[in-house]
Amino acid sequence: MSLAVSQRRDQRRRLALSWSRPGSESSSPSPEPRQLADYAPDALPERQPALATLVPTGLGGLALAAGGILALMAAAIGIGLWETVTGDRPLAPAGGRFAATLAAVHECLDIRSFLSLAGWLSQVCLVVATAAALVVRLMRRHRRDDFRGRYRAWGWLAGLFTITACAAQAPIGRVWAAILCDATGLTLGPAGLGWWVLAAGIAYTGVCLWAVLPLHERAATATWLFLGMAAWAIAAGCSWMGAGRESWLVIGNAAWMAGAALTAIAMLAAARSVIREVRGLPARQPARRQAADATAAKQAAEAVADDASTRPARGDDEDAAGQLTAYVDGSAADEDGEGRHLSKAERKRLRKLARMNRAA
């Protein structure tokens, strides 16, 4: 009876340990949480330029900043696209006393030019993205285990954002395309535009992977950055296939401006992630993993409580389990009757030893 109780107790203990151990066969595999990197005290945002303290570190603050950027850009693009979408329905009548004023306002809102309100907002977004990338670089350079200098990727990313902002105002893309067309003798795309798109795609892909992958919380940054790169890819496709058509030009400009807003949000998310990592704040665990951990802890506690309730009462010397597992070598009889039952040969040997002792 005691042996059966002990076996059941051991089975429950092994089952509880298997549920509480991550990655066991009886539980769903869950990856170990990543260890936070070790930063020097100089990496704190309070010891960086004042821009680092303006980055929203809370989830609500980041959501508010992202919503504000998207709302302003959507309003500017929507007003600029009004006449293109509605056709002959202008936003404001052209005649009247203030005809010249309305014409000037219309020119400021026209999305076909990067000198419009939406174009100015996109330049502001690229400036914000550049500043956030530089802030991340300043903090990441104080990471003590960064022996390969991965923090330099954020400086390269800031440089790419600066070149992108300049390319919207100056024909840098056409100059680059002309140089490569003359050097190679190959014209890739209309007027060599493919050379500019190819160079920008390779540069952004390599630098973004180099910068984003080492982040502790990189899901939000990677998502926003992917959306921004996708918007810029749409803009490049519209310029490639538009062939000077006004509708394609408007759509391409709108996609380019939306991409600038999305990259600004991505850099704010990256700065928030690095600030949380510097302060030692852990990443949020998925709800599924939290539920699995809670279930495993509850089952382990129930197994321990059941083990304590089914354990046999101890006697004066040993418990029942100890009676069945104790070892007796047969050299002397157990006065209290404890230990396992002796075999016939062992009893015979003990009687022989007793007769020899009496004869001596």
Buried (B, 14 or more C-beta within 10 A) or exposed (E): EBEEBBEEBEEBBEBBBBBBEBEEEEBEEBEEEEEBBEBEEEBBBEEBEEBBEBBBBEEEEBEEBBEEBBEBBEEBBBBBBBBBEEEEEEEEEEEEEEEEEBEEBBEBBBBBBBEBBBBBBBBBBBBBBBBBBBBBBBBBBBBEEBEEEBBBBBBBBBBBBBBBBEBBEEEBBBEBBBEBBEEEEEBBBBBBBBBBBBBBBEBBEEBBEBBBEBBBBBEBBBBBBBBBBBBBBBBBBBBBEBEEEEEBBBBBBBBBBBBBBBBBBBBBBBBBBBBBBBEEBEBEEEEEBEEBBEEBEEBBEEBEEBBEEEBBEEEEEBBBBBBEBEEBEBEEBEEEEEBEEBEEEBEEBBEEBEEEEEEE
